[in-house]
Amino acid sequence: MKVDGVAQAQASRGEALTITRRLAGPGFRSLPHHHGAAETGAFVLSGRARIYFGNGFAEFVDLETGDFMFVPPVLPHLEANMSATEELWWLACRTPDDIVVNLPDVDDASLDGYSRG
């Protein structure tokens, strides 16, 4: 199933673990957010991602196909697809719940190296 933006394409929910396959279309980025008390692990299935975090979202980690990441509870961050032409797919695992707390948006120009394409 193809879904535009970052959206839940498939999900499996246990009592305390949610596993979802997620898509970020070319050039897409999420709003700044955190996941409350939830711990999040993810695996990049295909594409190139950048996770921005820290003061003013000035820090980042680049990920590509085959990379894993961990986001601790209550860490403000945002995800970006760093390609203007290719989709980004990843598998996200979250516990104790699929919590998303959106935060105020930031200007694209404040994100080092990011462009919607």
N, C-alpha and C positions, 0 to 999 in steps of 0.2 A: 504494500500500500504506500503510495507517495503522498506526503503531506507537506505543504508549504510552510516555511519557518520552522521553529522548534516546536514540535507537537508530539503528543503521544501516538505512536504508530502501532505499537503492540505493548501489552503490559501483562505481567504476572504478579499477583499480590499474594503474599503469605500473611501470617499474623503480624509480623514485624518487619518484613522486607518487601520492597517494591522493586521490580526489575522492568525497565522499559527500554525499547529501542527508539532512539530519537534522531530527528533530521534537522539540520540547519541548511537551508538553501544557500546558493552562492551569495557571498557578501553579507549574510545575515549576522546580526548579533543580538544577544538577549538584553533585556533591561538589567541594570544592577539589581542583585537580589541576594538573599541568603536562604538557608534551608532550616532555620530554627534549630531545634535540638538534634536534627537528623545528621548522620554521617553519610557522605556520598562517595561512592567509588565509581569510576567509569573506565571504559575501554573504547578506544577509537577503532571503529570497524573500517572506515575509509575516510580519507580527506585530511585536511590540515586545520587544526584548532589552535586558538590562543585563549588562555584563561587569564583575565586581568583581575588583580586584587590589590590590596594595600592602600595606603593613603592616596586618594585621588585616582585610584586604579592605575598607579604608575608602575607597579610590578606586574610581571606576566610570566607564564610558562607556555612554551610552544609544544604542541603535541601533533603527532602524525599517525598514520595507520599502524596499529600494533602497540601503541603506547597506552599505559594505564595512568590514572590520576586519582588523587584522594582530595576531597574538600572537607575540612573539619566543620563541626557544627558552628553556626552563627558567623561564618566568614563571608563578609560581603564580597561578591565577585560578579563577573559577567563572562559569558562565553561568546567567542566570535569565530565564524568561518573565515579563514584568511584567504580563501580563493574566491575570485569574482566569477568563476566559471564552473567550478566543481561543487557537488554536494558534499556535506559532512554528515556522516552517520556515526553514532556511538551508542554503546550499551551502558545505561546508568543503573546503579543499584543503590537504594537508599533505605535507611532504617533509622528511627522506628516508624516513619510514615513518609509519604511523598509530599513534604512540606515545601512551599515556595512563598517567600515573603518578598514582594517587589519593593524596591527602593527608588528614590528619585533618579530620573535619567541623567546622563552626562552627555556632553557634546562629543560627537565622533572625533573631532579634531584633538580632544584631550587624550585619546587612546593611541599610544605610540605604535605606529606602523599599520594602523587599521584604516581600511577604506572599503566602502560598500561596492566599489568597482565601477 
